Amino acid sequence: MTEPDPAHPSSANPAARALRFIEQALLMVAALMTLGAAGAEVAAVYQRGSIVLADILLMFLYTEVIAMIAVFYTGKASSFVFPIFIAITAIARLIVLQGKDMQAENVVFEAGAILLLAFAALVMGRVRAD
C-alpha cells in the first residue's frame, strides 16, 4: 500500500482526488472558453477595423481570468486578489461604455467601488504576505 503524500494530505482520500480532478477539468474548460472568447474579440476588432478602449479593457478581463486560472494551478499567489482585479477592470469597462449616458452620482459610486476594491486587494495582499 502506498503512503499518503505529505505535501497533499488529501491524496489518500478517493473523494478528495475525484474532486481535485473535477476542479482541474473545470479550470481547463474555463481556460479554453476564455481563450475562445479572447480570440472571438480579436476577430471582431479585426473585422471592425478599429480598436476602442472598451476592447482593450475586455482583453484585460480575459488576461486576468487566465492569470487567475494559472494561480490555481501553481498556488504561487493569493487567488482571492485576482477576482478583485477582475471586478475593478469590469467596473472600469462599465464606466467607459456607459460614461456619457450615466448620471454623475453613478460614476462617483462606481469610482468609489473601484477604490474600495483596490483597498481590499491591498489588504488581501498584505494578509497573504504576512
C-alpha positions as CSV (number, residue, x, y, z in Angstrom):
1,M,0.0,0.0,0.0
2,T,1.3,3.4,-0.9
3,E,1.9,6.1,1.8
4,P,-0.1,9.3,1.5
5,D,1.9,12.2,0.1
6,P,2.6,14.7,3.0
7,A,2.5,17.6,0.5
8,H,-1.0,16.7,-0.4
9,P,-2.8,15.3,2.6
10,S,-5.9,14.6,0.6
11,S,-4.1,12.3,-1.8
12,A,-5.1,9.2,0.2
13,N,-8.8,10.1,0.1
14,P,-10.5,8.9,-3.2
15,A,-13.3,11.5,-2.9
16,A,-10.7,14.3,-2.5
17,R,-8.8,13.0,-5.5
18,A,-12.0,13.0,-7.6
19,L,-12.9,16.5,-6.6
20,R,-9.4,17.7,-7.4
21,F,-9.7,16.1,-10.8
22,I,-13.1,17.8,-11.4
23,E,-11.6,21.1,-10.3
24,Q,-8.7,20.7,-12.7
25,A,-11.0,19.7,-15.6
26,L,-13.3,22.7,-15.0
27,L,-10.3,25.0,-14.8
28,M,-9.2,23.7,-18.2
29,V,-12.7,24.3,-19.6
30,A,-12.7,27.8,-18.2
31,A,-9.2,28.5,-19.7
32,L,-10.3,27.2,-23.1
33,M,-13.6,29.2,-23.0
34,T,-11.6,32.3,-22.1
35,L,-9.1,31.8,-24.9
36,G,-12.0,31.3,-27.3
37,A,-13.8,34.5,-26.2
38,A,-10.5,36.4,-26.5
39,G,-10.0,35.0,-30.0
40,A,-13.5,36.0,-31.0
41,E,-12.9,39.5,-29.6
42,V,-9.7,39.8,-31.6
43,A,-11.6,38.7,-34.7
44,A,-14.4,41.2,-34.1
45,V,-11.8,44.0,-33.7
46,Y,-10.1,42.9,-36.9
47,Q,-13.4,42.9,-38.8
48,R,-14.4,46.2,-37.4
49,G,-11.0,47.7,-38.3
50,S,-10.7,49.8,-35.2
51,I,-9.8,49.4,-31.5
52,V,-11.6,51.2,-28.8
53,L,-10.8,51.4,-25.1
54,A,-13.6,49.0,-24.2
55,D,-11.9,46.4,-26.4
56,I,-8.6,46.8,-24.5
57,L,-10.3,46.6,-21.1
58,L,-12.1,43.4,-22.2
59,M,-8.8,41.9,-23.2
60,F,-7.5,42.8,-19.7
61,L,-10.5,40.9,-18.2
62,Y,-9.6,37.9,-20.3
63,T,-6.0,38.2,-19.2
64,E,-6.9,38.4,-15.5
65,V,-9.1,35.3,-15.9
66,I,-6.2,33.4,-17.4
67,A,-3.9,34.6,-14.7
68,M,-6.4,33.5,-12.0
69,I,-6.5,30.1,-13.5
70,A,-2.7,29.9,-13.6
71,V,-2.7,30.9,-9.9
72,F,-5.0,28.0,-9.1
73,Y,-2.6,25.6,-10.9
74,T,0.6,27.0,-9.4
75,G,-0.6,28.2,-6.0
76,K,2.1,30.9,-6.0
77,A,-0.1,33.9,-5.2
78,S,-3.3,34.7,-3.4
79,S,-6.2,33.5,-5.5
80,F,-8.5,36.0,-3.8
81,V,-6.8,39.0,-5.3
82,F,-7.5,38.1,-8.9
83,P,-11.3,38.2,-8.7
84,I,-10.9,41.7,-7.2
85,F,-8.7,42.8,-10.1
86,I,-11.3,41.3,-12.5
87,A,-14.1,43.3,-10.7
88,I,-12.0,46.5,-10.9
89,T,-11.5,46.1,-14.6
90,A,-15.1,45.2,-15.2
91,I,-16.3,48.3,-13.4
92,A,-13.8,50.5,-15.3
93,R,-15.1,49.0,-18.5
94,L,-18.7,49.7,-17.5
95,I,-17.8,53.3,-16.8
96,V,-16.1,53.6,-20.2
97,L,-19.0,52.0,-22.0
98,Q,-21.8,54.0,-20.2
99,G,-19.9,57.0,-19.1
100,K,-21.6,59.6,-21.2
101,D,-25.1,58.2,-20.5
102,M,-24.6,57.8,-16.8
103,Q,-25.6,60.2,-14.1
104,A,-22.7,61.9,-12.3
105,E,-23.5,60.3,-9.0
106,N,-23.4,56.8,-10.5
107,V,-20.0,57.5,-11.9
108,V,-18.9,58.6,-8.4
109,F,-20.4,55.4,-6.8
110,E,-18.7,53.2,-9.3
111,A,-15.4,55.0,-8.8
112,G,-15.9,54.5,-5.1
113,A,-16.4,50.8,-5.7
114,I,-13.1,50.7,-7.6
115,L,-11.4,52.5,-4.7
116,L,-13.0,50.1,-2.2
117,L,-11.9,47.0,-4.3
118,A,-8.4,48.4,-4.6
119,F,-8.2,48.8,-0.8
120,A,-9.5,45.2,-0.4
121,A,-6.8,43.9,-2.9
122,L,-4.2,45.8,-0.9
123,V,-5.4,44.3,2.4
124,M,-5.6,40.8,0.9
125,G,-2.0,41.2,-0.5
126,R,-0.7,42.2,2.9
127,V,-2.6,39.5,4.8
128,R,-1.2,36.9,2.4
129,A,2.4,38.2,2.7
130,D,2.3,38.1,6.5
